[in-house]
């Protein structure tokens, strides 16, 4: 029918114009990075869920939706409870253990402490933490940005202290005691 044919042709022409516009926008889009590294998509709040972009999602001017991870200078960011932050200082030694490689102890140093305590979303307002960053001294080829790690920060060291495994310590009331067994025989 001629009227239906006209509607279909109008829809086809509109689709061609839309395709031409999208092609022009894609050709005009250039993403450049100032450093070498791995491109990572950042999760965003889209349509009631927290996820990375998908085809067809709208991106707004100046919206961060990806970042370039510099795998040469890796660092671990972690939270320290408010009542423990006085023990952590810039320059403290740290050990970082990636969950993916629990047999790897990576040496690090505390490089940054947040100036402001924050409450985590979903936590009580009184439960505040400080964001701390520890920079790894050297990378590892299998490490990737965003990995889960366990961080242990050395907050006190005494070179003259006697160190024994915790299992050797016996507690009498509130006094710790360690026994010494000798093999005289």
Backbone bond lengths (Angstrom), bond angles and torsions (degrees), N, CA, C in turn:
res aa  C-N    CA-C-N  psi(-1)  N-CA   C-N-CA  omega(-1)  CA-C   N-CA-C  phi
1 X - - - 1.437 - - 1.527 107.89 -
2 X 1.320 118.74 136.55 1.467 121.78 -175.47 1.532 113.40 -60.37
3 X 1.320 118.63 -36.90 1.467 120.61 -178.80 1.532 110.56 -67.52
4 X 1.343 116.05 -41.84 1.465 120.16 178.28 1.513 110.61 -65.66
5 X 1.345 115.51 -39.13 1.463 120.18 179.05 1.535 110.07 -61.37
6 X 1.321 116.73 -41.45 1.469 120.75 178.74 1.523 111.54 -63.02
7 X 1.370 117.20 -40.69 1.467 120.95 178.02 1.530 110.83 -62.96
8 X 1.329 116.16 -44.32 1.465 121.08 -178.91 1.528 110.14 -64.23
9 X 1.339 116.53 -42.42 1.468 120.18 179.20 1.529 110.28 -65.03
10 X 1.312 118.12 -37.61 1.466 121.71 178.02 1.533 110.32 -65.10
11 X 1.332 116.65 -41.11 1.460 120.77 177.88 1.530 110.16 -65.14
12 X 1.346 116.50 -41.79 1.462 120.75 178.65 1.529 110.13 -62.04
13 X 1.337 117.65 -45.17 1.457 121.68 -179.22 1.540 110.92 -63.81
14 X 1.333 116.47 -39.62 1.467 120.66 178.41 1.536 109.81 -64.97
15 X 1.332 116.62 -41.29 1.467 120.45 178.30 1.520 110.71 -64.57
16 X 1.327 118.11 -39.46 1.473 121.50 177.51 1.525 110.56 -63.58
17 X 1.337 116.83 -43.18 1.467 119.88 178.68 1.530 110.71 -62.92
18 X 1.325 116.14 -42.28 1.477 120.57 178.12 1.526 110.23 -62.86
19 X 1.331 117.79 -42.90 1.461 122.23 178.16 1.526 110.24 -61.96
20 X 1.319 116.70 -44.14 1.470 120.58 178.83 1.527 110.62 -61.50
21 X 1.344 117.21 -42.97 1.455 121.64 179.67 1.535 110.80 -63.23
22 X 1.345 116.26 -46.18 1.468 119.92 -180.00 1.523 111.34 -64.68
23 X 1.331 117.00 -39.53 1.461 120.74 177.63 1.523 110.27 -62.53
24 X 1.320 116.65 -42.07 1.460 121.55 178.25 1.532 110.39 -63.61
25 X 1.345 117.96 -41.50 1.459 121.11 179.05 1.527 111.26 -66.24
26 X 1.320 116.94 -40.25 1.463 120.30 178.69 1.517 110.10 -64.82
27 X 1.337 116.79 -43.64 1.464 120.34 179.25 1.528 111.66 -63.13
28 X 1.329 117.45 -30.27 1.462 121.54 -179.04 1.531 112.49 -86.10
29 X 1.332 117.38 -6.48 1.454 121.56 -177.69 1.517 110.17 -92.11
30 X 1.319 115.43 123.02 1.455 120.76 177.20 1.516 107.65 -132.13
31 X 1.305 116.08 126.47 1.453 121.47 175.44 1.521 107.59 -107.58
32 X 1.325 117.22 125.08 1.456 121.36 177.76 1.515 108.77 -129.53
33 X 1.313 115.69 152.08 1.460 121.34 179.16 1.517 108.51 -123.66
34 X 1.304 115.81 146.98 1.449 121.10 179.96 1.518 113.69 -82.70
35 X 1.344 116.78 -8.50 1.467 120.57 -179.31 1.511 109.90 -136.43
36 X 1.326 115.99 161.65 1.458 121.15 171.25 1.515 107.91 -81.37
37 X 1.311 116.86 152.28 1.454 120.12 177.39 1.512 111.14 161.48
38 X 1.317 115.14 -168.50 1.452 122.24 -178.39 1.526 109.43 -99.58
39 X 1.333 117.03 129.43 1.460 121.40 179.26 1.526 108.47 -79.08
40 X 1.331 115.67 129.68 1.461 121.56 -179.77 1.518 109.49 -125.99
41 X 1.320 116.35 137.14 1.468 120.68 174.59 1.516 108.72 -84.04
42 X 1.337 115.78 135.39 1.456 121.30 179.81 1.519 110.08 -94.59
43 X 1.323 117.92 139.47 1.460 119.70 175.63 1.526 111.14 -70.83
44 X 1.325 115.87 141.33 1.459 123.44 -179.53 1.515 109.65 -130.19
45 X 1.329 116.41 161.14 1.466 120.99 174.13 1.529 107.30 -87.63
46 X 1.334 116.74 106.80 1.465 122.37 -176.35 1.522 108.56 -130.26
47 X 1.320 116.04 124.20 1.465 120.77 174.80 1.508 114.44 54.30
48 X 1.322 117.78 38.81 1.461 120.87 176.41 1.519 114.30 83.75
49 X 1.339 118.15 5.58 1.462 119.95 176.96 1.518 109.96 -134.24
50 X 1.321 115.95 159.78 1.452 122.71 -179.38 1.515 107.27 -104.49
51 X 1.352 116.67 108.79 1.468 120.79 -174.86 1.517 110.20 -157.46
52 X 1.334 115.46 173.13 1.459 120.14 175.24 1.522 109.33 -84.35
53 X 1.335 115.27 163.97 1.468 120.26 -178.94 1.521 112.08 -62.24
54 X 1.315 113.83 149.24 1.470 121.46 173.91 1.519 107.79 -126.09
55 X 1.294 115.99 164.72 1.461 120.75 176.95 1.521 109.13 -56.81
56 X 1.321 116.04 131.95 1.458 121.62 179.52 1.514 114.65 96.79
57 X 1.351 118.40 -13.86 1.464 120.83 176.79 1.524 109.78 -69.95
58 X 1.306 116.25 151.36 1.459 121.88 178.57 1.522 109.31 -91.12
59 X 1.329 116.15 134.00 1.457 122.86 175.68 1.521 107.33 -114.12
60 X 1.319 116.72 133.02 1.451 121.70 -177.38 1.530 110.68 -101.08
61 X 1.306 115.42 158.53 1.465 121.55 179.38 1.528 109.38 -55.53
62 X 1.314 115.68 134.72 1.469 124.45 178.37 1.531 114.34 65.97
63 X 1.318 117.85 12.99 1.461 120.94 177.44 1.523 108.66 -82.26
64 X 1.327 116.49 127.45 1.464 120.26 177.46 1.521 108.80 -80.75
65 X 1.324 116.95 119.93 1.459 120.02 178.25 1.522 112.00 -129.51
66 X 1.323 117.14 -6.93 1.451 121.06 172.71 1.516 108.50 -153.53
67 X 1.322 114.86 163.06 1.454 120.20 177.27 1.520 108.72 -145.85
68 X 1.313 116.09 161.40 1.455 121.78 176.91 1.522 106.95 -103.85
69 X 1.315 116.12 120.04 1.464 121.59 -179.94 1.520 108.90 -90.22
70 X 1.327 115.97 123.75 1.464 122.19 177.37 1.522 107.37 -84.37
71 X 1.310 117.64 103.82 1.462 121.68 -175.68 1.528 112.73 -80.54
72 X 1.331 116.88 -2.47 1.466 120.49 177.55 1.523 111.43 -82.68
73 X 1.324 118.22 -29.87 1.459 122.04 -177.66 1.528 109.02 -123.66
74 X 1.313 116.56 76.19 1.460 121.39 -177.99 1.529 111.15 -81.93
75 X 1.311 115.05 149.66 1.462 122.02 177.61 1.520 108.19 -145.80
76 X 1.318 115.80 156.67 1.464 121.93 175.68 1.519 107.87 -109.57
77 X 1.333 115.65 131.36 1.470 120.90 174.02 1.517 107.31 -107.06
78 X 1.320 115.58 133.40 1.461 119.85 -178.13 1.520 109.08 -149.76
79 X 1.312 115.33 166.94 1.470 122.08 -177.10 1.526 109.33 -105.03
80 X 1.320 115.60 137.15 1.459 121.75 175.62 1.526 107.44 -116.68
81 X 1.340 117.95 128.12 1.468 120.06 179.54 1.527 111.46 -58.64
82 X 1.325 114.44 148.92 1.466 122.38 -176.77 1.531 112.04 -53.74
83 X 1.334 118.19 -38.95 1.462 120.61 -176.90 1.526 113.28 -76.64
84 X 1.334 118.33 -5.44 1.468 122.11 179.92 1.530 113.49 -112.36
85 X 1.329 117.48 -8.66 1.460 120.03 -172.83 1.527 111.99 -64.71
86 X 1.339 118.81 -26.34 1.469 120.60 -179.65 1.523 111.96 -65.34
87 X 1.331 118.02 -18.81 1.460 121.21 179.85 1.533 112.53 -86.98
88 X 1.331 117.43 -13.52 1.457 121.23 -175.97 1.525 109.27 -102.53
89 X 1.333 114.97 130.78 1.463 120.73 178.88 1.523 109.69 -133.38
90 X 1.328 114.73 156.92 1.465 119.34 172.18 1.516 108.96 -58.58
91 X 1.318 115.56 136.03 1.458 120.14 180.00 1.514 113.63 95.75
92 X 1.358 118.73 -12.94 1.468 120.55 176.45 1.529 109.39 -58.17
93 X 1.309 115.67 140.23 1.462 121.11 175.50 1.528 108.27 -72.90
94 X 1.331 116.68 150.09 1.463 121.64 178.70 1.517 109.01 -144.80
95 X 1.301 115.40 156.93 1.465 122.69 173.95 1.519 106.46 -121.29
96 X 1.323 115.72 130.18 1.462 121.69 179.88 1.521 107.95 -114.10
97 X 1.336 115.47 127.60 1.460 121.33 -179.50 1.523 108.23 -120.28
98 X 1.353 118.18 108.60 1.470 120.49 178.63 1.525 111.19 -68.01
99 X 1.327 117.07 138.07 1.467 120.48 178.24 1.523 111.13 -61.09
100 X 1.325 116.72 -33.01 1.460 120.59 -179.28 1.528 112.32 -71.89
101 X 1.336 117.78 -22.66 1.458 122.93 -178.88 1.521 109.50 -134.57
102 X 1.336 117.88 70.81 1.459 120.32 -173.36 1.522 113.87 -64.26
103 X 1.323 118.13 -12.71 1.458 121.20 179.10 1.534 111.99 -88.74
104 X 1.342 117.91 -1.35 1.460 123.02 -179.50 1.520 110.38 -101.15
105 X 1.328 117.46 118.87 1.460 122.64 171.82 1.518 106.74 -103.70
106 X 1.325 117.32 115.04 1.454 121.95 -177.24 1.520 110.07 -104.77
107 X 1.316 116.89 128.23 1.460 122.22 -179.39 1.525 109.93 -74.30
108 X 1.323 115.57 140.47 1.463 120.91 -179.76 1.522 109.35 -148.84
109 X 1.335 114.63 173.40 1.457 121.21 178.00 1.517 108.74 -140.07
110 X 1.338 116.84 136.21 1.463 120.80 177.67 1.522 107.84 -63.85
111 X 1.333 115.86 121.18 1.459 120.31 -175.69 1.527 112.99 -112.24
112 X 1.330 116.66 -17.18 1.459 118.41 -175.66 1.521 110.67 -155.58
113 X 1.339 115.58 138.29 1.465 122.19 174.42 1.517 107.58 -126.15
114 X 1.301 116.80 132.24 1.467 120.77 178.13 1.521 109.72 -64.95
115 X 1.306 115.82 148.48 1.461 121.17 179.99 1.522 112.55 -87.04
116 X 1.341 116.65 -16.62 1.464 120.91 -173.86 1.531 109.65 -125.59
117 X 1.309 116.29 135.51 1.464 121.84 174.97 1.521 109.35 -81.40
118 X 1.310 116.51 141.15 1.463 121.48 -179.78 1.522 110.55 -129.40
119 X 1.311 116.04 151.95 1.461 121.79 172.19 1.522 107.45 -94.03
120 X 1.308 116.36 135.74 1.464 120.64 178.96 1.524 109.50 -75.49
121 X 1.342 117.60 145.22 1.465 119.56 176.09 1.531 110.36 -57.02
122 X 1.303 116.30 132.48 1.464 120.72 179.90 1.518 113.41 88.95
123 X 1.338 117.88 -7.59 1.465 121.66 178.08 1.526 108.80 -100.18
124 X 1.329 117.04 157.84 1.460 118.98 176.78 1.529 110.50 -61.23
125 X 1.320 117.52 148.73 1.465 122.33 -177.48 1.529 111.87 -61.23
126 X 1.320 118.08 -29.26 1.458 121.40 -178.78 1.520 112.55 -76.75
127 X 1.316 118.13 -16.66 1.467 121.82 -177.50 1.525 108.57 -90.58
128 X 1.328 116.13 93.61 1.463 120.99 -174.33 1.524 110.93 -109.14
129 X 1.320 114.79 151.26 1.454 121.51 178.13 1.523 109.73 -136.12
130 X 1.322 115.16 161.57 1.458 122.50 175.00 1.519 108.07 -112.07
131 X 1.324 116.34 136.67 1.461 120.80 176.08 1.525 108.41 -79.95
132 X 1.329 115.95 129.72 1.461 123.06 -179.33 1.531 107.65 -124.32
133 X 1.331 116.23 144.63 1.458 121.75 178.02 1.518 108.49 -121.55
134 X 1.332 115.48 132.54 1.466 121.89 174.89 1.523 107.47 -120.74
135 X 1.337 116.22 122.90 1.464 121.89 -178.67 1.522 109.91 -88.84
136 X 1.330 116.06 131.41 1.456 120.72 176.58 1.514 110.10 -70.45
137 X 1.322 116.22 142.60 1.459 120.20 -179.79 1.517 111.07 -74.56
138 X 1.307 116.66 -34.06 1.461 120.31 175.09 1.517 108.11 -148.97
139 X 1.321 115.39 149.78 1.460 119.99 -177.92 1.515 112.13 -81.66
140 X 1.276 114.81 -173.67 1.463 122.63 176.96 1.518 105.68 -144.59
141 X 1.324 119.15 135.88 1.470 120.37 -173.23 1.523 114.73 -60.99
142 X 1.333 118.30 -20.90 1.462 119.60 -178.11 1.525 113.20 -96.46
143 X 1.328 118.12 -1.86 1.459 120.95 178.36 1.517 110.16 -77.98
144 X 1.322 115.82 143.57 1.461 122.35 177.96 1.525 108.95 -133.35
145 X 1.302 114.63 152.71 1.447 120.70 177.92 1.527 109.17 -64.12
146 X 1.313 116.81 140.23 1.458 121.36 177.88 1.514 114.55 91.55
147 X 1.336 118.21 -2.29 1.463 120.28 179.84 1.529 110.45 -67.83
148 X 1.317 115.94 153.13 1.452 122.05 175.96 1.517 108.77 -84.58
149 X 1.332 115.99 134.43 1.457 120.57 -179.88 1.524 109.88 -135.42
150 X 1.320 115.19 161.94 1.461 122.23 170.11 1.519 105.95 -109.76
151 X 1.320 117.21 134.27 1.460 121.22 -176.93 1.521 108.87 -120.03
152 X 1.327 115.90 132.09 1.458 121.80 173.94 1.522 106.91 -120.19
153 X 1.329 116.60 123.25 1.460 121.91 -178.63 1.521 108.35 -106.10
154 X 1.332 116.37 129.55 1.455 121.66 175.92 1.524 107.43 -80.05
155 X 1.319 116.63 114.17 1.466 120.26 -176.29 1.526 112.27 -102.99
156 X 1.329 117.62 -14.70 1.455 120.44 179.89 1.527 108.02 -154.59
157 X 1.320 116.20 138.89 1.463 120.73 176.26 1.518 108.66 -139.19
158 X 1.315 115.60 135.34 1.458 121.70 177.05 1.521 106.36 -130.20
159 X 1.323 116.16 109.98 1.463 121.10 -177.27 1.511 113.82 -63.52
160 X 1.335 118.44 -22.02 1.463 121.92 -178.90 1.526 112.79 -92.70
161 X 1.314 117.73 -2.47 1.463 120.87 -175.89 1.534 110.49 -73.24
162 X 1.334 115.00 143.93 1.458 121.25 174.01 1.526 106.75 -88.20
163 X 1.318 116.82 127.01 1.458 121.64 -177.00 1.519 108.80 -110.06
164 X 1.336 115.84 126.43 1.462 121.21 176.95 1.516 108.74 -131.21
165 X 1.329 117.55 153.15 1.473 119.17 176.50 1.522 110.42 -60.43
166 X 1.312 116.75 142.40 1.465 123.05 -176.96 1.532 111.72 -56.00
167 X 1.322 118.17 -33.69 1.463 121.52 -178.71 1.520 113.83 -65.75
168 X 1.343 117.91 -17.53 1.463 121.69 -179.93 1.526 112.14 -84.05
169 X 1.317 117.43 -10.38 1.463 121.47 -175.03 1.527 109.13 -88.97
170 X 1.339 115.48 126.47 1.467 123.08 175.57 1.525 107.38 -106.31
171 X 1.318 116.78 140.07 1.469 120.65 -179.72 1.524 109.49 -109.53
172 X 1.321 115.96 124.13 1.463 122.82 172.63 1.517 105.79 -113.73
173 X 1.329 115.81 113.26 1.460 121.47 -170.02 1.523 107.21 56.17
174 X 1.328 118.39 -116.51 1.463 119.48 178.55 1.515 111.22 -114.69
175 X 1.332 116.74 22.60 1.460 121.44 -178.70 1.529 109.77 -109.84
176 X 1.328 116.64 122.98 1.466 118.46 177.73 1.529 110.75 -79.38
177 X 1.324 116.19 143.36 1.472 121.37 178.82 1.530 108.23 -138.07
178 X 1.329 113.84 142.96 1.461 120.45 177.19 1.512 107.25 -127.94
179 X 1.320 116.69 130.16 1.464 120.88 178.69 1.514 109.59 -98.20
180 X 1.299 117.36 154.09 1.457 123.12 179.47 1.515 107.98 -118.38
181 X 1.319 116.20 120.16 1.471 119.92 176.99 1.503 108.11 -100.94
182 X 1.325 115.58 135.55 1.460 120.37 177.29 1.493 109.09 -118.63
183 X 1.299 116.53 155.69 1.454 121.82 -179.91 1.517 107.67 -107.45
184 X 1.332 115.51 86.35 1.468 120.95 179.97 1.521 107.69 -104.72
185 X 1.250 115.51 91.10 1.411 110.13 -175.60 1.400 118.13 -161.70
